[in-house]
Amino acid sequence: MKRIISLLLTVALLFSLCALASCGKDEEAKSATSSKSQSKNPSSTASKNTSSDVSSANTSVDVSSSVSSDKTSSTVSSKVNSTNTSSTVSEPTPPSALALPEYTKNSGTIKIYSSLMGYENNQWWNEFLGYFKEQCNGIVVINHVSWDGWENKYITDFAAANAPDLIYLFEKNWPKIASRGMVYSVKDLKNKGVLGLDHPYLVEKHDSVKSIFNLKGEGYSFATKMAEPVMMFVNEDLFKKYGVKSPSSYYKDGTWNWENFEKCSKQLTRDINNDDIFDIHGYSGWDANWIVTAAGGSLISIQKDGTLAVTMDSKAAMQGFNNIHNIYDTLKCAVNTTGQEEFAKGYLGMTAYMPRNMYNYLFGLNKTDKFNFNWSMVPFPIDTRTNKTNTCSGSVYAWAVNSASKNPQGCINYVIAYETFSKTKPNPKDIHLENYFSADQMKMINSCTQQLNIPIYQGVGTLWHAQWDFWNQLRKAKATVNETVAKFKPMFEQQVVLENSLATH
């Protein structure tokens, strides 16, 4: 161990000397990039995304709307990305923080689904598994499954005593596997004497999601793998071309909400060739439950006693359903597509996604063509008439341990080892948004992350697959919202009754 620490200190010293030697050149490059960017916009920064401070109507921190220019040359773009990355990456982790705790030294064997590892056959994974074996005496047995449907396979494998030791909790399996006693609560792990649950790598960035995976006052997750809000991406050029006030302008005014989203979306929607068919729409996105969450509603809710209840006829949920029906059927300012392709072609004013689903398009990465227009990012609009807690739609993944695992300590050790190894050699497949988005954009994303909510109905019974007819009828059926809800509510109630009957916690 002393030799490892000594080697790390030596590498850190050499890195510092190299950094000092190149400091002048880096500053000269930053200055040149800044000069070119400033010539385009006197108020801009040396960032690919020109930023201006704006106030938020729904958050308590100062954030900014960031606009990207397509008029910057590829050479400048390369320099800007480099500058943005260097300004947002944190300081190198001190070698002392990379020392593995003593309890990780005899980790034993754990089983994991390959879909959770992602790229177990590439060099990085092979190196990590070698590190886990050498440093922690740990062995990972990989059960090869696809990402699609693994959460249902877990139930089958659990019944056959063949389930992996370590899995993710997320909207497609929460809360059913916890209520059925298929994963340990954090309290259960502590009672079994598992060490490391308070390790910094397990608790950092966890505050924003630990209340989500909570049943009867007990948490079931640790070490957040990903927590990300849905954001709205805006084609600024399209709004400017047709003289419509853009979402970023509403956001700057502190008036960005659902009502103004509808207003600017409708104003932008138009038939440009007079064939009575709209060629440009204000919005499209893979929205499903996002609009209901933005109105403060939930189709199904967890009660204090841990049981589930259908709450889709609450005032907030009904407001969300009416909002969906209004933009798709009444105003016809939204189109039911996945959004990215139409947005890239300039046919959409707005599209909604998590940033990690958009960053390749925004920055032209991984052989993906960059959007050829100025773009900005704002939060997904909240309906302030019914959403009184400012909850945001999003997606969350966090680790959990199989309640039948014979080696829960090995699971904790694995996560700690993964995070430790990643500090010195990051997994090239991991997405670090801070390396691409500006500091102001990250502030906006992080602010929304603190208020995340997830659609738990998707993890109840078979509702993940059964939900689509409901949403499609809300969007385009001639039936009223009340008639559509009345028609489908028995389906949700049936699944809740089944789920409550299977609950053991």
C-alpha positions as CSV (number, residue, x, y, z in Angstrom):
1,M,0.0,0.0,0.0
2,K,2.8,2.4,0.9
3,R,4.4,1.7,-2.6
4,I,1.1,2.5,-4.3
5,I,0.6,5.8,-2.4
6,S,4.3,6.8,-3.1
7,L,3.8,6.1,-6.8
8,L,0.6,8.2,-6.9
9,L,2.3,11.1,-5.2
10,T,5.2,10.9,-7.7
11,V,2.8,10.9,-10.6
12,A,0.9,13.9,-9.1
13,L,4.2,15.8,-8.7
14,L,5.2,15.2,-12.3
15,F,1.7,16.3,-13.4
16,S,2.0,19.5,-11.5
17,L,5.3,20.3,-13.1
18,C,4.0,19.7,-16.6
19,A,0.9,21.8,-15.8
20,L,3.1,24.7,-14.7
21,A,5.2,24.5,-17.9
22,S,2.2,24.6,-20.1
23,C,0.2,27.2,-18.2
24,G,1.3,30.1,-20.4
25,K,0.3,28.2,-23.6
26,D,-3.1,27.3,-22.1
27,E,-3.9,30.9,-21.1
28,E,-2.9,32.1,-24.6
29,A,-5.2,29.5,-26.2
30,K,-8.1,30.6,-23.8
31,S,-7.4,34.2,-24.6
32,A,-7.6,33.6,-28.4
33,T,-10.8,31.5,-28.0
34,S,-12.3,34.2,-25.9
35,S,-11.4,36.9,-28.4
36,K,-13.1,35.1,-31.3
37,S,-16.2,34.3,-29.2
38,Q,-16.4,37.9,-27.9
39,S,-16.3,39.2,-31.5
40,K,-19.5,37.3,-32.2
41,N,-21.2,38.5,-29.0
42,P,-19.7,41.1,-26.7
43,S,-21.6,39.6,-23.7
44,S,-20.5,36.0,-24.3
45,T,-18.0,33.9,-22.5
46,A,-15.4,31.6,-24.0
47,S,-17.9,28.8,-24.0
48,K,-19.5,26.9,-26.8
49,N,-22.8,27.9,-25.1
50,T,-23.2,31.7,-24.8
51,S,-24.6,32.3,-21.3
52,S,-26.4,35.1,-19.5
53,D,-27.5,35.1,-15.9
54,V,-31.3,34.9,-15.5
55,S,-33.6,34.4,-12.5
56,S,-35.7,31.3,-12.0
57,A,-39.3,31.3,-11.2
58,N,-39.1,27.8,-9.7
59,T,-35.7,27.4,-8.2
60,S,-33.8,29.1,-5.4
61,V,-30.4,29.4,-7.0
62,D,-29.2,31.6,-9.8
63,V,-29.1,29.7,-13.1
64,S,-28.6,30.7,-16.7
65,S,-30.1,30.0,-20.1
66,S,-27.3,29.0,-22.5
67,V,-27.4,29.5,-26.2
68,S,-25.1,27.6,-28.6
69,S,-24.0,29.3,-31.8
70,D,-23.5,27.3,-35.1
71,K,-21.4,30.2,-36.5
72,T,-18.3,29.2,-34.5
73,S,-15.6,27.5,-36.6
74,S,-14.7,23.8,-36.0
75,T,-11.3,24.9,-34.8
76,V,-12.7,27.3,-32.2
77,S,-15.2,24.7,-31.2
78,S,-12.5,22.2,-30.4
79,K,-10.7,24.8,-28.2
80,V,-13.9,25.8,-26.5
81,N,-14.7,22.2,-25.6
82,S,-11.3,21.8,-24.1
83,T,-11.6,25.0,-22.1
84,N,-15.0,24.1,-20.9
85,T,-13.8,20.7,-19.8
86,S,-10.8,22.0,-17.9
87,S,-12.9,24.6,-16.1
88,T,-15.5,22.1,-14.8
89,V,-13.5,19.0,-13.9
90,S,-12.7,18.9,-10.2
91,E,-9.2,18.9,-8.7
92,P,-7.4,15.5,-8.7
93,T,-8.4,13.3,-5.9
94,P,-5.7,13.1,-3.2
95,P,-4.0,9.7,-3.0
96,S,-5.1,9.2,0.6
97,A,-8.8,9.3,-0.5
98,L,-8.1,6.4,-2.9
99,A,-7.1,4.0,-0.2
100,L,-9.6,1.1,0.0
101,P,-11.0,0.4,3.5
102,E,-9.7,-2.7,5.2
103,Y,-13.1,-4.4,5.1
104,T,-13.0,-4.5,1.3
105,K,-10.0,-6.8,1.3
106,N,-11.9,-10.1,1.3
107,S,-14.9,-9.4,-0.9
108,G,-15.6,-12.8,-2.2
109,T,-17.9,-13.6,-5.2
110,I,-20.9,-11.5,-6.3
111,K,-23.1,-12.0,-9.3
112,I,-24.3,-9.1,-11.5
113,Y,-26.3,-8.7,-14.7
114,S,-24.2,-7.7,-17.7
115,S,-26.6,-5.0,-18.6
116,L,-25.7,-3.1,-15.4
117,M,-22.0,-3.3,-16.2
118,G,-22.6,-2.2,-19.8
119,Y,-19.3,-3.0,-21.5
120,E,-17.8,-5.8,-19.5
121,N,-15.8,-7.1,-22.5
122,N,-13.8,-4.0,-23.2
123,Q,-10.4,-3.1,-21.8
124,W,-11.6,-0.8,-19.0
125,W,-13.9,-3.4,-17.6
126,N,-11.2,-6.1,-17.7
127,E,-8.8,-3.8,-16.0
128,F,-11.4,-3.0,-13.3
129,L,-12.3,-6.6,-12.7
130,G,-8.6,-7.4,-12.4
131,Y,-8.2,-4.5,-9.9
132,F,-11.2,-5.8,-7.9
133,K,-9.7,-9.3,-7.7
134,E,-6.2,-8.1,-6.8
135,Q,-7.1,-5.4,-4.3
136,C,-10.3,-6.8,-2.8
137,N,-10.0,-10.5,-3.4
138,G,-13.3,-10.2,-5.3
139,I,-14.7,-12.1,-8.2
140,V,-17.6,-10.9,-10.4
141,V,-19.8,-13.6,-12.0
142,I,-21.6,-12.0,-15.0
143,N,-25.1,-13.1,-16.0
144,H,-25.5,-12.0,-19.6
145,V,-28.9,-10.4,-20.2
146,S,-30.1,-7.6,-22.3
147,W,-31.1,-4.2,-20.9
148,D,-34.7,-4.6,-22.2
149,G,-36.8,-6.4,-19.6
150,W,-34.1,-7.3,-17.1
151,E,-36.2,-5.8,-14.3
152,N,-38.9,-8.5,-15.0
153,K,-36.3,-11.2,-15.4
154,Y,-35.0,-10.3,-11.9
155,I,-38.4,-11.4,-10.4
156,T,-38.2,-14.7,-12.3
157,D,-34.5,-15.2,-11.3
158,F,-35.3,-14.3,-7.7
159,A,-38.0,-17.0,-7.5
160,A,-35.5,-19.5,-8.9
161,A,-32.8,-18.5,-6.4
162,N,-30.7,-17.4,-9.4
163,A,-30.9,-13.6,-9.1
164,P,-27.8,-11.3,-9.1
165,D,-26.5,-9.9,-5.8
166,L,-26.5,-6.3,-7.0
167,I,-29.0,-4.4,-9.1
168,Y,-30.4,-0.9,-9.9
169,L,-33.5,0.6,-8.4
170,F,-35.3,2.7,-11.0
171,E,-38.9,3.6,-12.1
172,K,-39.5,0.3,-13.9
173,N,-38.9,-1.9,-10.8
174,W,-39.8,0.5,-8.0
175,P,-41.6,0.0,-5.7
176,K,-42.7,-3.6,-6.5
177,I,-39.4,-5.4,-5.8
178,A,-39.0,-3.6,-2.5
179,S,-42.6,-4.1,-1.3
180,R,-42.2,-7.8,-2.2
181,G,-39.1,-8.1,0.0
182,M,-36.7,-8.7,-2.9
183,V,-34.1,-6.1,-1.9
184,Y,-32.6,-5.2,1.4
185,S,-33.3,-1.9,3.1
186,V,-30.3,0.1,4.2
187,K,-31.4,-0.7,7.8
188,D,-31.4,-4.4,7.0
189,L,-27.9,-4.2,5.7
190,K,-26.7,-2.3,8.9
191,N,-28.4,-4.9,11.0
192,K,-26.5,-7.6,9.2
193,G,-23.3,-5.9,10.1
194,V,-22.5,-4.7,6.6
195,L,-19.7,-2.0,6.7
196,G,-19.2,0.9,4.4
197,L,-22.7,2.2,4.0
198,D,-21.4,5.6,5.2
199,H,-18.5,5.6,2.8
200,P,-18.2,9.0,1.0
201,Y,-18.5,7.3,-2.4
202,L,-21.8,5.8,-1.3
203,V,-23.4,8.8,0.2
204,E,-22.1,11.7,-2.0
205,K,-24.8,13.1,-4.3
206,H,-27.4,10.8,-2.7
207,D,-29.5,13.4,-0.9
208,S,-31.4,14.2,-4.0
209,V,-32.8,10.6,-4.5
210,K,-32.8,8.8,-1.1
211,S,-36.3,10.0,-0.4
212,I,-37.5,8.5,-3.7
213,F,-36.7,4.9,-2.9
214,N,-38.3,4.9,0.5
215,L,-41.0,2.6,1.8
216,K,-42.6,2.9,5.2
217,G,-39.8,5.2,6.3
218,E,-37.0,2.9,5.2
219,G,-34.5,3.7,2.4
220,Y,-33.6,0.9,-0.1
221,S,-30.9,2.5,-2.2
222,F,-27.3,3.7,-1.8
223,A,-24.6,5.1,-4.2
224,T,-26.7,6.9,-6.8
225,K,-25.6,5.8,-10.2
226,M,-27.6,8.5,-12.1
227,A,-30.1,11.1,-11.2
228,E,-31.1,13.5,-14.0
229,P,-34.0,15.8,-14.6
230,V,-35.9,16.2,-17.9
231,M,-34.9,19.5,-19.5
232,M,-36.4,21.4,-22.4
233,F,-34.1,22.1,-25.4
234,V,-35.0,25.1,-27.5
235,N,-34.3,26.0,-31.2
236,E,-33.6,29.7,-30.7
237,D,-33.3,30.4,-34.4
238,L,-36.8,29.1,-35.1
239,F,-38.4,31.3,-32.5
240,K,-36.4,34.3,-33.7
241,K,-37.3,33.6,-37.4
242,Y,-41.0,33.8,-36.7
243,G,-40.8,36.5,-34.1
244,V,-42.1,34.4,-31.2
245,K,-40.9,35.0,-27.6
246,S,-38.7,32.0,-26.8
247,P,-38.7,29.9,-23.6
248,S,-35.3,31.3,-22.6
249,S,-36.8,34.8,-22.6
250,Y,-39.7,33.7,-20.4
251,Y,-37.2,32.0,-18.2
252,K,-35.1,35.1,-18.0
253,D,-38.2,37.1,-17.0
254,G,-39.0,34.5,-14.3
255,T,-42.3,33.6,-16.0
256,W,-41.4,30.2,-17.5
257,N,-44.4,28.0,-16.6
258,W,-46.8,25.7,-18.2
259,E,-49.2,28.4,-19.4
260,N,-46.4,30.3,-21.2
261,F,-45.1,27.0,-22.6
262,E,-48.5,26.5,-24.2
263,K,-48.6,30.1,-25.4
264,C,-45.2,30.1,-27.2
265,S,-45.6,26.6,-28.5
266,K,-48.9,27.5,-30.1
267,Q,-47.6,30.8,-31.6
268,L,-44.7,28.9,-33.2
269,T,-46.8,26.1,-34.7
270,R,-47.6,26.8,-38.4
271,D,-48.4,25.6,-41.8
272,I,-45.6,27.0,-44.0
273,N,-46.8,25.7,-47.4
274,N,-50.6,26.3,-47.1
275,D,-51.7,22.6,-47.4
276,D,-53.6,22.7,-44.1
277,I,-51.0,20.5,-42.4
278,F,-48.7,21.9,-39.7
279,D,-45.1,21.6,-40.8
280,I,-43.6,23.2,-37.7
281,H,-44.7,22.3,-34.2
282,G,-43.9,24.0,-31.0
283,Y,-43.0,20.8,-29.1
284,S,-42.5,17.1,-29.2
285,G,-40.9,14.8,-26.7
286,W,-41.0,11.4,-25.1
287,D,-43.2,12.9,-22.4
288,A,-45.7,10.3,-21.1
289,N,-45.8,11.0,-17.3
290,W,-43.5,14.1,-17.4
291,I,-46.4,16.4,-18.0
292,V,-48.4,14.9,-15.1
293,T,-45.4,15.2,-12.8
294,A,-44.9,18.8,-13.9
295,A,-48.5,19.5,-12.8
296,G,-47.7,17.9,-9.4
297,G,-49.7,14.7,-10.0
298,S,-49.1,11.0,-9.7
299,L,-51.1,8.1,-11.2
300,I,-50.3,5.9,-8.2
301,S,-48.9,7.0,-4.9
302,I,-47.2,5.2,-1.9
303,Q,-49.2,5.6,1.3
304,K,-47.6,6.0,4.7
305,D,-48.3,2.3,5.5
306,G,-46.4,1.2,2.4
307,T,-49.5,0.3,0.4
308,L,-50.2,1.7,-3.0
309,A,-53.3,3.8,-4.0
310,V,-54.6,5.0,-7.4
311,T,-54.4,8.8,-7.3
312,M,-54.9,9.5,-11.0
313,D,-58.2,11.4,-10.4
314,S,-56.6,13.9,-8.0
315,K,-56.8,17.6,-9.0
316,A,-53.1,17.8,-9.9
317,A,-53.1,14.6,-12.0
318,M,-56.3,15.6,-13.8
319,Q,-54.6,19.0,-14.6
320,G,-51.7,17.1,-16.1
321,F,-54.0,14.9,-18.2
322,N,-55.9,18.0,-19.5
323,N,-52.5,19.6,-20.3
324,I,-51.6,16.6,-22.5
325,H,-54.9,16.6,-24.2
326,N,-54.8,20.4,-24.8
327,I,-51.4,20.6,-26.5
328,Y,-51.8,17.5,-28.7
329,D,-55.5,17.6,-29.5
330,T,-57.0,21.0,-28.9
331,L,-54.1,23.4,-29.7
332,K,-52.3,20.9,-31.9
333,C,-49.0,22.5,-31.1
334,A,-47.4,19.2,-30.2
335,V,-46.7,16.2,-32.3
336,N,-46.3,12.7,-31.0
337,T,-42.8,11.7,-32.1
338,T,-39.6,11.0,-30.2
339,G,-38.5,14.5,-31.1
340,Q,-34.8,14.3,-31.7
341,E,-35.0,13.8,-35.5
342,E,-37.6,16.5,-36.1
343,F,-35.7,18.8,-33.7
344,A,-32.4,18.2,-35.6
345,K,-34.1,19.0,-38.9
346,G,-35.4,22.3,-37.5
347,Y,-39.1,21.4,-37.5
348,L,-39.6,21.7,-33.7
349,G,-39.3,24.7,-31.4
350,M,-38.8,22.5,-28.3
351,T,-38.0,19.0,-27.4
352,A,-37.7,17.4,-23.9
353,Y,-35.2,14.9,-22.8
354,M,-32.6,14.1,-20.1
355,P,-29.4,15.9,-21.0
356,R,-27.5,12.6,-21.5
357,N,-30.0,11.6,-24.2
358,M,-29.2,14.9,-26.1
359,Y,-25.5,15.7,-25.5
360,N,-24.2,13.8,-28.5
361,Y,-26.5,15.9,-30.7
362,L,-25.8,19.2,-29.0
363,F,-22.0,18.8,-29.2
364,G,-21.6,16.6,-32.3
365,L,-20.1,13.7,-30.5
366,N,-19.8,10.0,-31.3
367,K,-20.2,10.5,-35.1
368,T,-23.5,12.4,-34.5
369,D,-24.0,15.6,-36.5
370,K,-24.3,18.7,-34.3
371,F,-27.5,20.7,-34.5
372,N,-27.0,23.4,-37.1
373,F,-28.8,26.1,-35.1
374,N,-28.5,28.1,-31.9
375,W,-30.0,26.2,-29.0
376,S,-30.8,26.9,-25.4
377,M,-31.8,24.8,-22.4
378,V,-34.5,25.6,-19.8
379,P,-36.2,23.4,-17.2
380,F,-39.2,21.4,-18.1
381,P,-42.1,23.8,-17.5
382,I,-44.0,23.4,-14.2
383,D,-47.7,24.0,-13.9
384,T,-47.7,26.4,-11.0
385,R,-51.5,26.2,-10.7
386,T,-51.3,22.8,-9.1
387,N,-47.6,21.9,-8.6
388,K,-47.0,23.6,-5.3
389,T,-43.8,21.7,-4.4
390,N,-41.9,22.4,-7.7
391,T,-41.2,18.7,-8.3
392,C,-39.5,17.9,-11.6
393,S,-39.7,14.9,-13.9
394,G,-36.6,12.9,-14.3
395,S,-34.9,9.5,-14.1
396,V,-33.0,8.0,-11.2
397,Y,-30.8,4.9,-10.9
398,A,-29.3,3.8,-7.5
399,W,-27.8,0.5,-6.3
400,A,-29.6,-2.0,-4.2
401,V,-28.7,-5.5,-2.8
402,N,-30.7,-8.6,-3.4
403,S,-32.4,-9.7,-0.1
404,A,-31.4,-13.3,-0.8
405,S,-27.7,-12.4,-1.4
406,K,-25.3,-14.4,0.6
407,N,-22.6,-11.8,0.2
408,P,-24.1,-8.3,0.8
409,Q,-20.7,-7.0,2.0
410,G,-19.1,-8.0,-1.3
411,C,-21.8,-5.9,-3.1
412,I,-20.9,-2.8,-1.0
413,N,-17.2,-3.5,-1.6
414,Y,-17.8,-3.7,-5.3
415,V,-19.4,-0.3,-5.5
416,I,-16.6,1.3,-3.4
417,A,-14.0,-0.4,-5.5
418,Y,-15.7,0.8,-8.8
419,E,-15.8,4.4,-7.6
420,T,-12.2,4.3,-6.3
421,F,-10.9,2.8,-9.5
422,S,-12.8,5.4,-11.5
423,K,-11.2,8.3,-9.7
424,T,-7.8,7.4,-11.1
425,K,-8.9,5.9,-14.4
426,P,-12.4,7.1,-15.5
427,N,-14.5,4.7,-17.4
428,P,-14.6,6.1,-21.0
429,K,-18.2,4.9,-21.3
430,D,-19.4,6.9,-18.3
431,I,-21.1,10.2,-19.2
432,H,-19.8,13.2,-17.3
433,L,-22.2,16.0,-18.3
434,E,-19.9,18.6,-16.6
435,N,-17.3,17.9,-19.3
436,Y,-19.7,19.2,-22.0
437,F,-22.3,21.6,-20.5
438,S,-21.3,24.9,-19.1
439,A,-21.0,25.7,-15.4
440,D,-24.3,27.7,-15.6
441,Q,-26.1,24.9,-17.4
442,M,-24.8,22.4,-14.8
443,K,-26.1,24.7,-12.1
444,M,-29.5,24.6,-13.8
445,I,-29.4,20.7,-14.1
446,N,-28.3,20.3,-10.5
447,S,-31.0,22.6,-9.2
448,C,-33.7,20.6,-10.9
449,T,-32.1,17.3,-9.7
450,Q,-32.8,18.3,-6.1
451,Q,-36.5,18.2,-6.8
452,L,-36.9,15.0,-8.7
453,N,-39.9,12.7,-8.8
454,I,-40.3,9.5,-10.7
455,P,-43.4,7.8,-12.1
456,I,-43.8,4.8,-9.7
457,Y,-46.8,3.4,-11.6
458,Q,-44.4,2.2,-14.2
459,G,-43.0,-0.3,-11.6
460,V,-46.4,-1.6,-10.6
461,G,-47.6,-4.9,-12.0
462,T,-47.6,-4.9,-15.8
463,L,-48.3,-1.1,-16.1
464,W,-45.1,-0.4,-17.9
465,H,-46.4,-2.3,-20.9
466,A,-50.1,-1.6,-20.4
467,Q,-49.8,2.2,-20.2
468,W,-49.4,3.2,-23.8
469,D,-53.0,3.0,-24.9
470,F,-54.0,5.3,-22.1
471,W,-51.5,8.0,-23.1
472,N,-52.3,7.7,-26.8
473,Q,-56.0,8.2,-26.1
474,L,-55.3,11.2,-24.0
475,R,-53.4,12.7,-26.9
476,K,-55.6,12.1,-29.9
477,A,-58.9,10.4,-29.0
478,K,-62.2,12.1,-29.5
479,A,-63.2,11.1,-25.9
480,T,-62.9,13.7,-23.2
481,V,-60.2,13.5,-20.6
482,N,-62.8,12.5,-17.9
483,E,-64.0,9.7,-20.2
484,T,-60.5,8.4,-20.9
485,V,-59.6,8.4,-17.2
486,A,-62.8,6.6,-16.3
487,K,-62.1,4.0,-19.0
488,F,-58.6,3.2,-17.9
489,K,-58.8,3.7,-14.1
490,P,-60.0,0.1,-13.4
491,M,-56.8,-1.2,-15.1
492,F,-54.7,0.8,-12.7
493,E,-56.8,-0.2,-9.7
494,Q,-56.5,-3.9,-10.7
495,Q,-52.7,-3.7,-10.8
496,V,-52.6,-1.9,-7.4
497,V,-54.8,-4.6,-5.8
498,L,-52.5,-7.3,-7.2
499,E,-49.4,-5.4,-6.1
500,N,-50.7,-4.8,-2.6
501,S,-51.5,-8.5,-2.3
502,L,-48.0,-9.5,-3.2
503,A,-46.3,-7.1,-0.7
504,T,-44.5,-8.5,2.2
505,H,-43.0,-5.3,3.6
